[in-house]
Amino acid sequence: MALTYSTGALVTARGRDWVVLPESKPDLLVLRPLGGSDDDIAAVFPAFEEVRGAEFAPPEPSDLGNQRAAGLLRTALRIGFRSGAGPFRSLAGIAVEPRAYQLVPLLMALRQSTVRLLISDDVGIGKTIEAGLIASELLAQGAATGLAVLCSPALAEQWQQELRTKFGIDAELVLASTVSRLERSLDLGQSLFDKYPNVIISTDFIKSPRHRDDFVRHCPDLVIVDEAHTCVATDDASAGSQNQLRYELLRRVAEDTTRHLVLVTATPHSGKESAFRNLLGLVKPELAKVDLDSAAARKLLAQHFVARKRADVRQYLTKEDGLVDDSLAERTAFPSDRYFKDETYKLSPVYRSLLDDAIAYARERVEEADGQGKRESRIAWWSAIALLRSLVSSPRAAAQTLRTRSAAALASSAEEADRLGAPLTSDAADSDAMEGMDVAPGAETAEEGRRSRLAELADRARDLEGPDHDLKLKTLIKHLKALLKDGHHPIVFCRYIPTAEYLAAQLENTDGKRGPLGAKTVVKSVTGTLSPQQRIERIEKLAEEAGEDAAGRRVLIASDCLSEGVNLQHHFDAVVHYDLAWNPTRHDQREGRVDRYGQRKDQVRVITLYGDDNGIDGKVLEVLIKKHRQIKKDLGISVSVPDELSTGVTDAIVEWLLMRGQEDEDALFSADAFRVSTTKLDSDWNSAAEREKASRSRFAQRSVRPEEVAREVASIREALGGAGEIRTFVGESLSALNAVLREEGADFTAQVGGAPAGLRDALAQAVGPEVIERDRPIPFRADPAVGHGEAALVRTDPVVGALASHILNAALDTQVEGARPARRCGVITTEAVSTRTTLLLVRYRFHLTLPSRHGEKQLVAEDARLLAFEGSPKKAEWLTPQQAITLLDATAAENTDRYFGERTIGRILDRLPDTSGYLESYGDRLAAELDASHRRVRSASGEIVRGLSVTAQKPADVLGVYVYLPAGPVGVDVPAVVSAAAAVSAGESA
């Protein structure tokens, strides 16, 4: 008859020890390796495989370590925990260490039985991490069974990678390009969203009624919406049809009041109060209509809305936040500011002549079309704008536009002409999709008599390529050289694909020629011609080719396909706006790719090129770009200008240019159309800024107080370890394993060529085999935001995890060859104690019952604690936990004879059962504290604490035993063995 093992019990099978998990049945055991992760879970049939009860073996007296052994083993053990016992179930198992301020949305979520949140933190603070934390925690607790992320198709692969690599969540991509393949594997009548519990979906694909209905019927119980501001409609008629479709999709998803919904956006207002209210209505319907000036409404909103600027979190958990001291203070290294410099250029005479002739052609075309009807007038208008924008962009973009038919020419009505022409020529902040918007627009409208004239203009444009005639390119080269000389790695943003490809061809080094930026500068372009994954690969290749040479530099030429979503702060630190965007929000989006958490430079440089004499750039810069900068400087956040207002201004500029020409540009500012449009722009934009300023003050995050966050941060660090402990562990472990370390301020590098082969193999999976094979230095950074090939000094970093696994396995296996820095026992003679003191490293296992709306979930979790006592085990005087921890810093005052050390530790081990009563009662105390912690985090929802329980599994595992002996008086020549023996005899007689 097979034995029945209780949840949390230790068993031996397949040559190793396992923990029995709650999913086990009498005839089937579900097991996790002792100290292993959920990825190693296995199922064993006791009827077919030998399974027997196991007890954790005590340390061997002969396996003595030095003064560092206890600390290294403790840290290695805690790093290896993947199922913490605290209220945040997922934190031990994810591959990212969140900042303290990023825990605030998670705490808000755990206080709701059904999570409804709008996360509107500023650009670069880490909203993706905050949303991922909520998702991983709800899934780990069983409060959610599936996840759907709705996002732009360009960001889908990035979301997939973030969820997989940082949170261990595997999600399928549901895009227009993948859905056919996914549907082929479905059973008859099965929904795609039933087969795949975790999905990342293109919002633009799923919003159509044909796909929307199936998604709503089978939607997972947790939905995250990225860039949620693009998914709401306004109460007026200005919202596009695509926004209406997205809003209808989300409205139906939100109708299920049991569905968790997390909306993510850095710009919840977008300048329109009604859109903001509709966004809040998705979170909680009553928020769409309540008076937000009332205290009751603000209190309700505070439970569901978090919006913080960088200044709010740059320094967090300090005395300024109301804490008693700065012991938990966290300082996040955002760049301090952006350095703006506007640089002008003038057109060469031949380029000036081409632009004048093109304007003359466009003027004739618009005047002629005005008499042919509204449709023809709008087609001519969009063709004229396309021609002007491409001409001021680059000769190559101009040539392509002149040879390409206008998209608007296919329209059957004026309204359709606007719908087809606007996306390719404007820079709407909330455009329906960034994909495909960087192609050069067409200007040709198919009239036979005009084709030869356009072709002649195109040939002239083609002949202007190169810095001799294209003085804009010449100016760019000058400023790029200055940036590179100052040690910067810039991104150059262009409006159109031909311009980006033209710049790359002019700047890069090839086999046939050397580029103007130097032999060690690598230049590459990324445009919408590449898929999102190919864009990331090309950027990584650029960084790799630039290498680690201090003189090496990298320059990326990009279209606006990279202005949203892709994070580039690890590779680049300056932005050049080669083409002015006609909506300043686009500039902010471009700059936000590098000006964010993880940027090494304290100041991001921004250079904006503008034409002094092309009739357009100077006005756009003055009226739109500079005002946007000033508002952001005043408020500390970006405030979007409504698209229709910026379009009104640029339309007035283009109309003036076409109708009046270059002659009296200053008169533009007094023209009626321009004055009306700019006046309305200023009024509405200032109002939006004031509303944003007021809302940031009124709706400041107050539902979770800093002291509440501090309490949870302290608990997490106590259970899982803090940054200082990790740095000490990595440095001491690598040194003991024969690695070569070189300090670099708060950081250091390590060459591991002399380390054991097993460790090198494990590290190769994290940093790449080439780094290990060539013994390149591995950079270890104190800042958790690291780039490819670097390691962060946090417990969740793969390199740190591989090192901890090696240290722990070597400590537990006395037969391992080579250096074993951590040992399970030791005897240290030190001045840090006045009487014999014994330190125990104890691993506790806890049986958790966590209630949720899907029923109770049974879990087994682990925790490691240091306990210490003075005297003999039978008459132990137990120290406080803090006193026990301080023993890790004790240094040996003298060597201890090995034979004596083995006798000492052997006698302690023989009497160790005398401590079992205290160890069990301490485990019960920990269980009670954990129970209280779980209830505290969920304090606002009685429904999700009813039935919660935490119990300690007995007996606890004693992993390490370390004896500290008092050193002899200074100046007394007493052999170490004799003085230590006297201390032992005194303890035994007690």
N, C-alpha and C positions, 0 to 999 in steps of 0.2 A: 504494500500500500504506500503510495507516494505521500511524502510529508507535505504539509501545508505551510507556506511561509507568509508571514504578515508583511504588509506594505512597509518598506523601509529596512527590512531585514537584510543582512549580508549573506550571500551564498557564494559558493565556489563552483564554477563551471568553465569548461573549455580552457582550463589552465590559468584562470584569473578570477579576481573577486568582483562581485556585482552587487548592486542595490536593487531590491525588488520594487517595482513600480506599481501604482494603484490599478493599472489596466490588467494586471495578472489574474488568471483563473486557476482553479485547482490543477487542471491538466495542461496549462500553458502559462509559463512565466515570462513576463515582459521585464527585461533587465537593462539597467544602465551601468556601464563599467564604473567602479569606484573611482571617483574623481574625474570621470569622463563627461562628455557632453551628450546632448540629445541626438547628435548625429551618429553616435556609436551605439544607440539602443538596439537590442537584439531580442528575438523571441526564442525560447528554449522549451522543448517538450520533455518534461522530466521522465516520461515513460521510455524515451529513446536516448536520452543523454544523461550522463551522471551529473546530478546536482546535489550538493551537500551544504549544510549550514557552515558558515565560516565566521571566525572571529579575527579581528585585526591583530596581526602578530605584533608583540612588543618589540621595541628596539633591541639590538644586540649590543652588549657592553663593549665589544671589541671594535665597534664601528664609531669611533669617536671623531668629532669634528672640532673646529676651532671656534673662536668667539663669534664668527659671522654665521655659523651653521644654522642657528635657530632662526635668525631674521630671514635668511635666504629661503629656508624651507617654508616658513610661514607665508612669505610673499608669493613664492611659487605656487603654493596651495591655493591661496586666495585668487590669484590670477586665473587659475584653472577652473574656478567655480563657474558653472554655466546655468545654475538654478539657485539663485539667491533666495533666502528665506524672507526677506523684507517685503514691504508692500509693492515694490516695483519689481515684478517678476522678471521682466525682460532685460533689465540693465546689466545683469551679469553675463548675458549671452550675446549681446550685440557688439558689433565691431566699431563702435564710436563712443567716445566719452563725452556726454553732453555737458555744455556749460551750465552753471547753476541757473541762469536766467531762462534757459531752454526747458527747465523742469516746470515752469509756471503753467504753460498750457496743459501739460500732462496732469498736474495737480487739479487744475480746473476740470479736466475731463473725468478724472476718477471720482469727482464729487457728483457726477450726474449718472443716473441709471441709463438714460439714453443721451449719448454725447452729441451736443449741438454747439459748435464753436466756429467763430470767425477769427482767424489768426491774421492780423494785419501789421505785423512787425515790419520795420523798415528794410529796404533792400540790403542784402548781405548779412543780416543778423542770424539767419539760419532757419527759415520757416519750413524748409523741406525736412530738416532734422526734427523739428518740433512735431510736424505731422507724422513723421516716421516713428517717433517715440510713442505717440498715442496709438498708432496702428499696431506696433509690435506688442505693446502692453495689453491692449484689448484682446488681441489674438492669443497671447500667452495665458491670460486669465480665463479664456473661454467666453468672455463677454461678447466677442464677435467670432463668427465662423468663416468669414470671407471678406475680401477687400477689393474694391474697385477704385482706381485712380483715374479721374478724368482730366486730360491735359491736352495741350497742343501736340500734334503728331511729331513735331520737331523735338519735343522734350520727352517723348515716350521712352526712348532707349535710355536716356539719362535717368529717368525715374526707375526704370527696371534695374539698372546697374546700382543705383543708390540703395534700393530696397534689398537687393541680393547681397551686396558686399558689406553694407553697414548694419542691416537688420535681419539678415538671414531669411528674408521673405522672397520666395520664388514666384514671380508673376508672369503670366503670358501677355504678349502684346496683341491687342485687338485693334488692328489698323486696316485701312482699305487694302493694303498690300499683303496682309497676313490672314484675313478672315476666311478666304477660300480654303487655304491649307488647313486651318483649324476646324472648319466645318466638315471636312472630309473624314475626320476621325470620330464624328459624333454618331451615337446610336440613333435608331429611328425615333423621332419625336423628342430627342434630347436637346436641350438648349446649350448653347456655348457657355453660358454663365452658370449652368449647373455642373458641367464637366470640369471647368477650371475655376476653382474657388477664389483665386487671386488673379486679377486682371488689371492691365493698364490700357486704357481705352482712349482713342482719339475722340475728343469732344465733337469735332466737326464730322467725323464719320457716324457717330452714334446718334447725333441729334436729329437726323432725318426720320420722319414718321415710320418708315419701313423698318428701321433698325431699333428705333426708340422703344416701340411697344414691347418687343421681346425683352429688351434690357430691363425695362421697368418691372415687367412681370417676374423676372428671375434675378433681379438685382441683389448683390450681396448685402449683408446687414451693416457694412461699414463702407462709406463712400468718402473719398477725399477729392476735392475739386481744386485744381491748380489754376492760378490766374482767374479767380472767380469773378472779378469785376467785368470780364468779357462775356459773362454768362447771364447778365441781368439786363432787363429792358427798362427804359425810362417811361414815365407816364405820358410824355408828349410823343409826337410822331417822329422824333429824330432818330430813334433807335433803328438800326438796320434789321433786315429780315433775318439775318443769321443770328444776331443777338436774341431776337424773339424766339427762334427755334431752340437756342441753348437754354434760354430762360424757361421755356415750356418743359424742356427735358428735366431741368433741376426742380422745377415746381412739382412735377409728378413724382420725382424721386423723394422729395422732402415731405410729400403727403403722408407717407408711412411714418407715423409718429414713433415707431419702435426702431427706426433705422438711425444708426450713428451717421452724422454728417459733419465733416470738417471742411470749411471753406478757407482757402489760402489766397491772399493777395496783399501786395504792398500798397495798393492804391484803391481802397474801398470806396472812395468818393468819386474819383474821376471827374470832379467838378460839378457833379449833378446830385442834388439832394435826393431826388426821387429814386435814382439808381441805388443809392446807399440804403434807402429805406426798403427797397425791394430785396436787396441783398440780406438785410437783417430779417426780413420776413421769411426768407428761406430757413433761417436758423430757428426762429420762433415767430409765428405769425403775428402775435400781438405787438412785437417790436416794430412792425411796419407802420403802426398808427399811433403808438403812445406818445405822450409829450415828454421828450427826452430832457426837458429842462426840470422835470420833477424829480425829487429824490428817489421816489419809489421806482420810477422808470430807469433811472441811472443804476440803481441797485440791481434791477433785473438784467439790464444790459451787461453789467460787470461780470455776471456769471457766464456770459457767452461770448464776450468780445475782448480781445487783447491786442493792443496796438502800442508799440514802443519805438522810440527813436534810439539811435546808437548812443546818444548821450545818456539815456536812461539806464543802459546796461554796460557801458564801458567800464565802470567800477560798480560792483554789485556785492551785496552782503557786507557792507562796511558800517562803521559807526554812524555815517551820514544816513544810512538806511534805518537807523534806530537800534542796531545791535550793540551789545555792550563792548565789543572789541572787534578787531579786524582779523581774528584768527581764521575765519572762513572766507575772508575777502577774496574776490576773484576779479582780476583785471584782464579785460579782453582787448587784444591789440588790434583794434580797427585802425586803418589809416587816419591820421589826424585831420586831413583836409585834402581837397583837390587844388592843385596849382593851375590856374587858367591863364593861357596866353593866346591872344588872337593875333594871327599873323596874316598880312595881306600880300597879294600879288597883283600884277597888272598883266593884261593880255599883250602878247607881241603884236606888232603891226599886222602881220598876215592873219593871225587869229582874230584880231579886232575886225578885220575886213570880212572874214567868214561870218562872224557873229552878226555884223551889221546886215549882211546880205540875207542871212537866215531870218533875222527879225523882219526885214522888209518882205520876204516871202510869206512869213506867218501873218503879217499885217494884211497883206493883200488877200490871203486865203480867208481870214476871219471877216474882213469887210465884205468880201464877195458872198460868203455863206450867210451873212446876216439877212440878205435879201432872198434867200432860198428856202427859208423855213426854219423852225426851231430845231429839228433833228440835225440838219446840215450845219446849223450854227454851233451846236454842242460838239459835233464831230470835229469841226475845224478848231474849236477851242481846245479840246484835249490834245489834238495833234500839235497845236502850237506850243502848249505847255511841255509836251514830250520832247519837242525839238529844242526848246530853250534849256530844259533841265539837263538833257544829255550833252548839249554843247558846252555848258559850264562845268560838266563833270569831266569829260576827257575827249580827245579826238576820236578814239576808238568807239566809245559809246555813241558819239554823234554820228559817225559813219554808219554804225549798225542801225540806229534809229531812222536815218534818212533812207535806208534801203529796206526797212521793214514796214509792213502795212499796219496802220493803226488798228488796235483792237476795237476802238469805238466805231470804226468805219463799217463794222458788221452789224451795227445796231439798226433796228427797225423803227425806233422811236427815240425821242430826246431823253426820256428816262432811262432807256436801256443804254444809250450812249454814255450817260453819267455813270451808270453801274459798271460798265466795261472799262471806261477810261480812268476813273478816279483811282482805283487801287494801284495802278502801275505808275501814276504820276504824283500822287500825294503821299504823305507819311503819317497816316492816321495812327494814333497811339494804340487804338483798340481794333486794328485791322482784323478782318475775319481770319486770316491765316498769313503768317510771315512767309510760308513756303511759296516760292514762285514770284514773290514780289520784288526780287532783285534783278529780273530780266530787263533788258533795255526796252523801253516802249517804242512803238512804231509811230511814224509821222506821215507815212505815205497813205493817201486816201483813194488811190486807184484811178484818178483822172489822167487820161493819156497825156494830155498836154503838159502836165506838171512833172511827169516822171523823169524826163531828161534833165530838168532843172534840179530836182532832188539828187539825181545821180551825180551831177556836176558838183553839187555841194558836198556830197559824200566823198568824192575823189579828193577834193580839196582838204577835207577833214583828215582823211587817211594820210595825206602828205605832211601833216603837222605833228606826227608822232615824234617824241624825243625831246630832250631838254632845250634844244636850240630854238624851237618855235613854241613849245609848250612850257611857258614860264611857270605855270602852276606846278608841274612836275619838278622843274628846277628848284622852286622854293621848297617843295617837300624834301628833296634830297638834302638841301642845306640844313633843315631842321632835324631830319633823321640823323644826320651825322653828329649834330650837337647832342641829341639825346643819347646816341650810342657812346659818344665820348664820355658822357657823364655816368655811364654804367647802366643805362635803362634798356629795357626790351619792349619796344612799342608795338601796338596794334594800330594799323591804319584802316579806318572804316570808310568804305565807299558806298554809293547808292546803287550802282549797277554792276552786274557781272563783267561786262567788257572792260570797265574801268579797272576793276580789281585784277583781271588777267593782264591788262596792259601795264599796270604798275609793277606787277611781279616780273613780267618779261623785261622791263626796263631796269629793275633793281637787282635781280638775282645774278649770282655767279654761274656761268655755264662753262662747258668745255672750251667753247670758242672765244669767250670774253670774260673779263673781270668786271663785276658790277661796281657802281660808284660808291658803295657803302663799305668796301673792304673785303679782303679775301676770307676773313674769319666770320663774316656776317652771313647767316643763313636766312634766306627769304622764301616764303611760300605763301600761296593764296588759298583761301577757303571761301567758296561761294555756294549758292543754291544748286549748282550742278552736281554737288556731292550729296550723298545721303547723310542723315545725322550721324550715323556710326562712322562713315568715312571721314567726316569732318573732324571727329575726335581723334581718329587714327592719324590724320595728317598733322594735327597739332602736336600729338605725341612724337611723331617722326621728326618734326621740326625741332622740338626740344632735344631729342636724342642726337640729331645731327649737329646741333650747336655744341653739344657735349659739355664737359665740365671745365674746359679751358677758360681761365679767368678772362682771356682776351676775346673769347667767342661771344657773339651776339646773335640774337634772333629777332626777326621782324616778320610779323604776320600781316598780310593784306587780306581784309575780309569785307564781305558785303554784310548787309543787315540780317542775314540768316544767323549770324552769331550775336546779334544784339540782345537776344533774350535767352534765358535758360542756361546756356553753357557757361560754366564757371572757369575763368582763365587766370585767376589771381596767382596761381603757383608758377606760371610761366611768363607773365607779362605785367608791366608796372607803369605803362604810359599809354595814352590814347591820342591818336591824331585823327581829327575829323577832316578827311580830305574833301568830302562833299557835305555841305550843310544840309541837315534834315529840315524839312519845312514844318515840323512839329517838334518843339524842344524836348518833349518827353522821350523821343527817340535818342537824343543825345544822352540823356540821363540813363537810358537803358544800356547804351554802348559803354558808358563810363562805369556803370555798375557791374560789368563783367570782371573788372579788375579791382575796383574799389570796394572791397568786401573783406569779411573775416578770413584771415589766412594770407592776406597781402603782406609781404615782408617790408616793403618800403613804407615809411611813415607818411609819405606824401606822394600821391599819384599825380603825375603831370598830364595836363590836357592841353593840346594845341589845336586850335580851330583855324583852318585856312579859309579865307574868303576873298573873293574877287573885288578889287577896289573899283573896277570900271566895267563890270558886266551888267550893271543895272538891277541886279537881284540880290546878291549875297549880302551886301552891306545893309540893306533894309531889313532882311530877314534876321540878321545878326542883332541889329539894334532893337527891333520891335519885339522879337520873340525870344531869342537865345539868351540875351543878357538879362532880360526881365525874369526869365525862369531861374537863372542862377541866383539873382538877388533874392527872390522869394525863398529859394532853398537855403540860402545863407541865413536869412532872417528866421526861418522856422526850424531849420535843421532837418527838414524832410522835403521831398519833391511834391509839388502840387501840379497835377495835370492840367493843361489848357484844353478846354473842350475842342474837339476836332473841327467842328463847324466854324469856330471863331478863328482858329489859326488859318483855316482854309480861306475864310473871308479876307484876311489880311493879305495872304499870298496871291489870291485872285486879284485884289486891287492893285498889287505891285505889277503883276503880269499884264493886266489890262492897261495900266499906265504906260508900261514899256512898249506895248504893241501900238497903242493909239498915239502916244506923244513922242516916243523915241527917246534918245539919250540926251536930247538937248537940255533940258532944264530939270535935272533929277531932283534938285532941292524942292521944286514946286510940288513934287509928289506928296510931301508931308502936309501941304495945305489943300490938296485935292479933296473934294467932298467924299467920294467913295472910300478913299483911304482913311480920312479923318473919322468917318462914321464907323468903319470896321475896327479901327484901333481903339476908338473910344469905348465901343461895346466890349472889345477884348479886355481892355484895362479894367472896366467896371466888373465884368463877370469873373475875371481871373482874380482880382483883388477880393471879391466876395467869396470865391472858393477858398482862397488862402485864409481869410478870416474864419470861415466855417471850419476849416481843417485845424487851425490854431485853437479854436474854441473846443472842438471835439477832442483834441489830444489832451486838453486840460480837463474837460468835463468827463471824458470816458477813460481817463488814465486807469491802468490796471490796479484795482484795489481789492479785488475779491480774494487774492492770495497775498498775504503780507510777507515781507522779507524774512521775518523771524520764523514763519512757518516753513519757508523754503530752507532757511538755515538749519532748522531741526532735521529735515529730511536729508540735506546734504551731509550733515554730521553723521547720521546713521549710515548712509551709503558709504562714506569714507571709512567708517569704523569697520564695516563688514567687508568692503572690497579693496580698501587701500587708497591712499592719496598719491598725488604727483611726486612728492618728495620721496616717499617710500619706493616708488617705481624706479626713480632715477638711481637711487642707491643700489637697488637690486640689480639693475641692468649693468651698472658700472662694475660692481664687485663681482658679479657672476662672470662677465666677459673677461675681466682681468684674471680671475682664477682659472678660466678655460683657455688661457694663453692668447687671447686676442690683444691687438695693439690699439690702445685708445689714445686719442689726441683731443685735448680740451679746446673748445671754441666758445668761450664765454659760458652762457647757460647751456649750450649745446656741446656735443662732442661727436667724433667719428670713431668707427671701430673697423679694423681689418681682422677678419676671422680666419685667415689662411692657416693659422696654427691651432685652431679649435678642433675638437673631435669631429670625425666624419659625419656622425649622426646629426650633430647640430648644424653643420654646414648644409647637409641635404635638406633639413627642415627650413633653414633660412632661405635657401634657393627658391623655394616655393613662394616666399613672401616678397623678396626683392629681385628675383630673376636669377637664373643660373649663371648668366654672364658675369654678374657682379661677384659671385662667389668664386667662379672658375678663375677670374683674373685678379682676385683678391683686391677688389676696389673698396675704398672706404665706404661704410654704410653710415650716412648721417643720422644721428639721433637728435630730435628737436624737442625742446620744452613746449613749444606751441603745438597743440594737437592738430592744427590745420597744416598737414604736410602734403608735399607733392609726390609724384611717382618716384619710387626708388628710395624714399626717405622713411624713417621710422619715428613715430611719435612716442614720447615717454609717458604713455598711458597704458593701462592694463589691457585695453581692448585692441591694441595694435597687433597685427599678425606676427611681427618680428618679436615683440615682447612675449606674446603667447607661445611662440615656438621655443624661445629661450626658457620660459618658465616650465614648459612641459619637459624639456630635457633635464632641467635641474631637479624637478620633482621625481621623474622616473629614475634618475641616477641615485637620488637619495633613498628611494624605496628598494632599490635592487643593489645589494652589496656586491654582486658579481660583475657589475658594469666595469669595463676597462677604462682607464684614463682618469682624468681629474673628476672629483665629485665634490663640488664646493659646499653643498648642503648635506648635513648628516642628521641622523635622528637622535643623537645624544652627544653630550660633550661635558667636560669638566673644565671650568675656567677659574683660575685664581685671580682675584681682582680686588681693587680698593673700593669698588662700588658697593660692597656689602660688608657688614660687620659681623654677620653670623651666616652659617650655611643656609643658602637659599636655593630652592629648586623651582625651575621654570618648566611648565608643561604646555606643550602645543596640543590642543584638543580639537578634534573635529566632531561637531554635532550634526546630527541629521534630524530634520523636523518633518512631521506629517501634517500637511496643510489641507484644510477643507475650505475652499473658496466658493461661496455661493454666487450665482449669476442668473440672469434671466433664462439661460439655457440649462439650468440645473447646477448641481454642485460639481465642482471639479476637485479631484483628489490629486495632490502633488507631493513629491518628496524633494526637499531642499536641504542645502548644506550651509554650514557656517563654521568658521575657525576662530578659536579664542585662545588668548594667552592667559594662563592662571599660574600664580606663584605662591609658594608658602615658605615660611622659615621653620627650621627645626626638622624633626623627623616626620614621615608621613602619618604616623599614628597620632602625634600630638601637634599637628600642623597649625601654624598661625598664618592664616590666609591673608595675602596682601590685596590691595585694591587693584582693579584692572589697569589703571594708569601706572601704578607702581610696577606691575608686571611688565608693561610695555617698555618702561625705562631700562629694564635689564638688557634689552637688545643693544643698547648703546654702551654697555659696560665693556671696558677694554682689559685685556689680560695684563696683569702687573708682572707676571713671571711665568715661566714654563711650568707645566704640571707633569710629573712623571707619568708615562703612559700606563705602566703596570698599576700604579696607584689609582689612576683615573678609572681604569676598567673595574678595579675592586670597588671603588666608590659608587660608580653608576650601577654596578651589579647589585649592591646592597639596597640602593634606592628602588631599583626595579622590583626586587623581591618583595618589598614592603608597599609597592604602589597600590595594591588592592585596598589598602587602608584609606585611600582617598576617594574611593568609588562613591561613597555617600555624598560627599561634597560635590563631586562632579555631576551626579544626577540631580541634586537640588539646584545647582547652578544652571543646568540644562532646562529645568522646569521654570526657573526665573527668566531665562532668555525667551522661552516659549511664551510666557505671559507678556513680556515686553513686545515681542513680535505681534502678538494678538492685538495689543493696544495700538501698535503702530498701524496695522492694517485698518483698524476701525477709525483711527484718527484721519487717515488719508481719505477715507470714504465717509467722513463724518456727516456730510450733507445729504446722504441718501440712506435712510434706514433700510430700504429694500435690499441693498447690496451688502449689508453687514449681518443680516439675520441668518444664523446658522454658521457663521465664520468660526473656525477653531484652528489652533496651532498646538501641537503636542510634540514633545521631544522623544525621539527614538532612543531606547537604552539597550546596551550601554554605549557610551560615547567612545570614540576612538582616540587613544593617546598616540599621537604621531611622533612627538619628540619629547625627550626628557633631558634637561640641561641643569647641571649643578654648578652654582657659583660659590666659591670658597673665599673667605676673607684672606687678603694678603698679610704676611707677617709685618710687624712694626718696622718702620724704616730705621736702619742702623743696626738691627739685630741680625747677626749672621746665622740664620737657622735654615737648614736644608728644606726645600719645598715639600718633600715627601713627609718629613717629620712634622712640620707645622700643619700640613693638611691632614695627616693621620690623627693628630690631636683633635682637630675639629670634628673628624668623623667619629672618633671614639666618644667625644662629648655628646654628639647627636644620638648615637646608638644607646647610650646609657640613659638618655632622657626618657 
